Amino acid sequence: MRKGFFARLAAGNIRKNAKTYLPYILTCVVTVAMFYVVKSLSLNPGLESMAGGNFVRTIMGLGSGVVSVFSFIFLFYTNSFLVKRRKKEFGVFNVLGMEKRHLSGVVGWETLYVMLISLILGLGIGIALDKVLFLAVVRLIRTDVPLGFFFSGSAVIEVVTYFTIVFVLIYANTVRQIHGANPVELIHAQSAGEKEPKANWLLAILGFVTVGSGYYLAVTTENPIASVIIFFVAVLLVIGGTYLLFTAGSIAFLKALRKNKRFYYQTKHFISVSGMLYRMKQNAVGLANICILSTMVLVMVSTTTAMIVGMEDIIRNRYPGDFVLYCEDGGQERESEQETVRQLCREQGLSVEREWSYGYLAFQAIRSGDEYHVLRERARSVEDDTNALFFITLDDYNAVTGEDRKLDPGEILLYSNRQQFDYPVLKLFGTEYRVAERLDSFMRNGRYEALMCATHYIVVPDLETFQNIFKNQKEILTDLAGEVGWVYGFDTGDGEEAQRRFYKKMKETIALGEEYCLEARTDGRDAFLEINGGLFFIGIFLGSLFVMATVLIIYYKQISEGYDDRNRFVILQKVGMSQEEVKASIHSQVLMVFFLPLVVAGIHVTAASPLIARLLALLNLYEVGLYVICVIFCILVFAVLYILVYVWTARTYYRIVSR
């Protein structure tokens, strides 16, 4: 053969198969660009000069690992649609005398062209987007912007190396399929259908049970961080159950529809149900993938959005004042330290708008119904039945809140931050305390808001009760016992820069020992914005990546099925089926296949909401209503996108089958 023949033939094949090749090339280009952006951001030296930059770089590094794994799986998956469309062409070439080694050469040139186009365009787009997305991250964490253009040679080398390996493996897999089939098999591979699968009710029921078990664990797990194994078991059960439901359950569902004569014996339903039934075995995995990807998108985007929108609530819950000084020295230096801070405020000209101080006692206990047990071996436990009990006297409570509440001996006021205590009586150390009132709010203690376990804030009627509780837990916990501490805090009307200067001066002035802890809301806000801003970016970024994957999987699925169904619809039109009936049948089929994953994904997200709400509560976001609004908003936006993709793919499918 003439020199360059295979290269020219490969280029011509790509042009002739543009409708199937262009979406694949677009997929490769976008994937390369996204991988470069995340990798470049993880290496950007500008982040080092920013507060929290190291954390953001770590998040980006983890994100690049996720994108690399996703890219490998996704490109192999989309390439499989392309190879299926090309097998008939390969078979014809083989029949006409082209040997399989020649076909391998053509495929090699095609793969090389796609790889070069993907790398050149992908890196070009990635480099162009890199600065834009860097500025977006900087804006999210509200820090100064290091100006200048950054180009990461290391990221380029890593991207080129990684995707070269991926394309070589894709090429090897394609060659394996060509060499493993004879010309007749290649020619008929595209039109080869599957036999009607049998309805496996046992697997369908197992799918329902598996998903239901995952839902049950999601609803009943009180502390998902402490029960991390249970959390992952719930996720795996839902994923496994989803595949079972779509493989076995969908077949059983379609056969049930076929038995419904009033539904089945309509032209649009008859064609769509029978068409889906015989090939549902191969479609089920694709539908399950779409469902799981959709669920991941909705969970990631809604959760990170709720965290960003509720950022100020998180910060206020974690940092109850602009400045807070904690100490566990039994209150010995309480007045002197408070006066030192007041004097420093006067010297620095810092205004004080609200000031408070109270003593407290806190320790961990094991909950069993309405009774708490204090055990030395579980003094630092973080299991589901562990709670932190936080006690203050009624006098301190009234002094801080400005109220004038009264309590009889044996009565308490109770406020719970994460887990509710619904019993009328709380039992501790053999004593029953009647819950006189459950408070709607409380002056939170930031150090205990940061704990993974739930905290119950308890107001006792007098100092004697307070001291008895201290003595009892001291006898049991000994050196692990909670000490009597005090907290002093105040707010100021001055700006953040003045607060930062005062916080720095405060740390230099007060001799902070091991028993002291000084916190400032401005400092905490910076830390939270650094962490949550990076998480929000990764959530939106990966969510966009999974949306792209979902759209392209659906698109390839519709194209593949369109070519598979074309001959069938041609025959049906020849025997009298009208164009309107063809359209109705197509819409019925696409609707059933298309919206089933979205509906199941919505159910998954709804079932996961209690677990996610608890995760957000661990991060001090207690506004469940805010999270629900974010979930509903994300589902609606995603559904609109889904409908747009439906309209687009239905038209593409119809154009293919109506030729």
BELLIN-V675445 format. One record per helix or strand. SS is the DSSP state (alpha for helix, beta for strand). FROM is the first residue (numbers start at 1). LEN is the number of residues. If there is no record, write none. Layout:
SS|FROM|LEN ; SS|FROM|LEN
This chain:
alpha|5|12 ; alpha|18|26 ; alpha|45|5 ; alpha|53|43 ; alpha|100|41 ; alpha|153|27 ; alpha|183|6 ; alpha|201|20 ; alpha|228|32 ; alpha|261|4 ; alpha|267|43 ; alpha|311|8 ; beta|323|5 ; alpha|334|15 ; beta|354|15 ; beta|371|3 ; alpha|376|3 ; beta|386|8 ; alpha|394|8 ; beta|411|6 ; beta|425|4 ; beta|431|8 ; alpha|446|4 ; beta|454|7 ; alpha|463|18 ; beta|485|7 ; alpha|496|14 ; beta|516|5 ; alpha|521|54 ; alpha|579|40 ; alpha|624|34
